[in-house]
Amino acid sequence: MGMYILLYDILEHLFKFGSIEKGLLDHVRIGDRPSIESIIENGIERNMLKEDDSKIYLLNPFEFLLLLDEIGLDTSRLCSYISWSEFENFVANKLYEFGWEYILGYSHKRISRFQIDVIAMDFVLKRALVIECKHWRKSLGVSSLKRIVLDHLVRVDKLVNYCEWVTVDISRLRDIENLIPVVVTLKKGGVKVIEGVPIVSLHHLGDFLINISSYLELLNIKVFKNRCYVQPTTTY
């Protein structure tokens, strides 16, 4: 092979096909070799990649994507190889890791049609996150973000207004007192609030979940009361 392979070409091949022949690494541009070797070593150590004698395999695309973001690489091209359903599943599993039970892809068709990507429930604090997952990487203007948020608030309003029907499908929602709308995105960044709704980068989702009480207080995040909440009876 007479031409060198660029670092991004190696990474794109890995995301597109899920594996890469080790022999291709010999043809990486000399200046990129220390970087790709370090990335692969780090990915293997953190169980995002695995290797055998001939190939390197991608085990966890999202965690590996976050690793690449951490070291300052532009991952926008790579995100096109990850589907929206994979993103929703990853977010749901991340919530579960932090102790939240979840409903994935709730679709309501009785009174009014609406769909919620993820409903995550904390039965200790009696909170639920009503989550819209947005698989975007490009920068969006304030007007576009506001439209996304307002569309999500319409869905949350329907969830609240038709809770008697929703709880037929999700009975444990009766144990939830407060509903918090959230938008989770792949785009690198922190936590911003538009119309009272937090837009949380996947990079900051863990911090958001750990410190959610502080975020609610400091950022004046919108909280909906669940009309169908059933307060536990006290026995003496």
C-alpha positions in Angstrom: 0.0 0.0 0.0 1.6 3.2 -1.1 -0.6 5.7 0.7 -0.7 6.3 4.4 -4.0 6.0 6.3 -5.2 8.9 8.5 -6.1 8.5 12.1 -9.8 9.5 11.4 -10.0 6.9 8.7 -9.0 4.2 11.1 -11.6 5.3 13.7 -14.3 5.7 11.1 -13.6 2.1 9.8 -13.8 0.9 13.4 -17.2 2.5 14.0 -18.6 1.5 10.6 -17.6 -2.1 10.7 -17.1 -2.8 14.4 -13.6 -4.1 13.9 -10.4 -3.4 12.1 -7.5 -5.5 10.9 -4.3 -4.9 12.9 -2.3 -4.9 9.7 -3.9 -1.6 8.7 -2.2 0.1 11.7 1.1 -0.4 10.0 0.0 2.0 7.3 -1.2 4.8 9.6 0.6 8.1 8.9 3.8 8.2 11.0 2.7 11.3 12.9 -0.6 9.7 13.9 0.9 6.4 15.1 1.6 7.4 18.7 -2.0 8.8 19.0 -3.8 5.7 17.6 -1.6 3.4 19.7 -2.5 5.3 22.8 -6.2 5.4 22.0 -6.3 1.7 21.3 -4.4 0.9 24.5 -6.6 3.1 26.6 -9.8 1.6 25.0 -8.7 -1.9 25.7 -7.8 -1.1 29.3 -11.2 0.5 29.8 -13.1 -2.5 28.1 -14.3 -0.4 25.2 -12.2 -2.4 22.8 -10.8 -5.9 22.7 -8.1 -7.5 20.5 -7.1 -10.9 19.2 -4.1 -11.9 17.1 -5.4 -10.2 13.9 -8.2 -7.7 14.8 -9.3 -5.0 17.2 -13.0 -5.0 18.0 -15.3 -2.1 19.1 -17.3 -3.3 22.2 -18.8 -0.1 23.5 -19.2 2.6 20.8 -20.6 5.3 23.2 -18.0 5.0 25.9 -15.3 4.9 23.2 -16.9 8.0 21.6 -16.7 9.8 25.0 -13.1 8.8 25.3 -12.3 10.3 21.9 -14.1 13.5 22.9 -12.1 13.7 26.1 -8.8 13.8 24.2 -10.1 16.5 21.9 -10.9 14.6 18.7 -13.8 15.7 16.5 -16.3 12.8 16.6 -19.1 14.2 14.5 -18.3 11.9 11.6 -18.3 8.9 13.8 -21.8 9.6 15.3 -23.4 8.8 11.9 -22.6 5.2 12.5 -24.6 5.1 15.8 -28.4 4.8 15.5 -30.9 6.8 17.6 -32.2 3.5 19.1 -28.6 2.6 20.2 -28.4 6.1 21.8 -31.7 5.7 23.6 -30.6 2.2 24.9 -27.3 3.6 26.1 -29.0 6.5 28.0 -31.5 4.0 29.6 -28.7 1.7 30.7 -26.7 4.6 32.1 -29.7 5.6 34.1 -30.0 2.1 35.4 -26.4 2.1 36.5 -27.2 5.2 38.7 -30.2 3.4 40.3 -33.1 4.6 38.2 -35.7 2.2 36.8 -36.8 3.0 33.3 -39.4 2.5 30.6 -37.9 2.7 27.1 -39.9 4.0 24.2 -43.3 4.5 25.8 -45.9 5.1 23.2 -49.4 6.2 24.1 -52.2 5.7 21.6 -55.5 5.8 23.7 -56.7 9.4 24.1 -53.9 11.4 22.4 -50.9 10.0 20.5 -47.5 10.8 22.0 -44.2 9.0 22.6 -41.6 9.4 25.3 -38.1 8.1 24.6 -37.2 7.2 28.2 -39.1 7.5 31.5 -36.7 7.0 34.4 -38.1 6.6 37.9 -36.5 7.0 41.3 -38.9 5.5 43.8 -37.0 6.7 46.9 -37.2 10.4 46.0 -40.5 9.9 44.1 -39.1 11.6 40.9 -39.3 10.7 37.3 -37.2 12.1 34.4 -39.2 12.4 31.2 -36.4 12.2 28.7 -36.1 13.2 25.0 -32.9 11.7 23.4 -31.5 13.9 20.6 -28.9 12.2 18.5 -27.3 15.5 17.2 -23.7 16.6 17.1 -23.9 19.9 15.2 -24.4 23.2 17.0 -28.0 24.4 17.0 -29.3 27.9 17.4 -31.4 29.1 20.3 -34.5 29.1 18.2 -34.0 25.4 17.2 -33.3 24.3 20.7 -36.3 26.2 21.9 -38.5 24.4 19.4 -37.2 21.0 20.5 -37.8 21.9 24.1 -41.4 23.2 23.5 -42.2 20.0 21.5 -41.0 18.0 24.4 -43.0 20.0 26.9 -46.2 19.3 24.9 -45.5 15.5 25.3 -44.9 16.0 29.0 -48.2 17.9 29.3 -50.0 15.0 27.7 -48.3 12.6 30.1 -49.6 14.7 33.0 -53.1 15.4 31.6 -53.7 11.7 30.6 -52.0 10.1 33.5 -55.1 8.1 34.4 -54.6 6.3 31.1 -50.8 6.2 31.3 -50.8 4.5 34.7 -52.8 1.7 33.2 -49.7 0.9 31.2 -47.1 2.0 33.8 -48.8 1.3 37.2 -45.7 2.3 39.2 -46.0 5.8 37.9 -48.6 6.2 40.7 -45.6 6.1 43.1 -44.0 9.1 41.5 -44.8 12.6 42.8 -42.8 14.9 40.5 -42.0 14.7 36.7 -38.9 16.4 35.3 -38.6 17.0 31.6 -35.0 16.5 30.3 -33.3 16.5 26.9 -30.2 14.4 26.5 -27.9 15.0 23.6 -24.7 13.5 22.1 -23.3 17.0 21.5 -20.3 17.7 23.8 -21.0 20.4 26.4 -22.4 20.9 29.8 -25.9 21.5 31.1 -28.0 24.4 29.8 -31.6 25.3 30.5 -34.1 26.5 28.0 -37.7 27.2 29.1 -37.0 25.5 32.4 -35.9 22.3 30.7 -32.3 21.1 31.1 -30.4 20.1 28.0 -27.8 17.6 29.2 -24.8 16.4 27.2 -24.2 12.7 27.5 -20.7 13.7 28.9 -22.5 15.3 31.9 -25.3 12.9 32.4 -23.6 11.1 35.3 -22.9 14.3 37.1 -26.5 15.5 36.4 -27.9 12.3 38.0 -25.7 12.4 41.0 -26.3 16.1 41.7 -29.9 16.4 40.4 -31.2 18.0 43.6 -28.6 20.8 43.3 -29.4 21.3 39.6 -33.1 21.6 40.3 -32.5 24.2 42.9 -29.8 26.3 41.2 -31.1 26.2 37.6 -34.8 26.7 38.3 -35.7 23.6 36.4 -39.4 23.0 35.6 -41.1 20.3 37.7 -44.5 18.9 36.9 -46.7 17.5 39.7 -48.0 14.1 38.9 -51.8 14.2 39.3 -52.0 10.5 39.6 -49.5 10.2 42.5 -50.9 8.1 45.3 -49.4 9.0 48.6 -48.6 6.0 50.7 -50.9 5.4 53.7 -49.3 5.6 57.1 -50.1 2.7 59.4 -49.7 2.9 63.2 
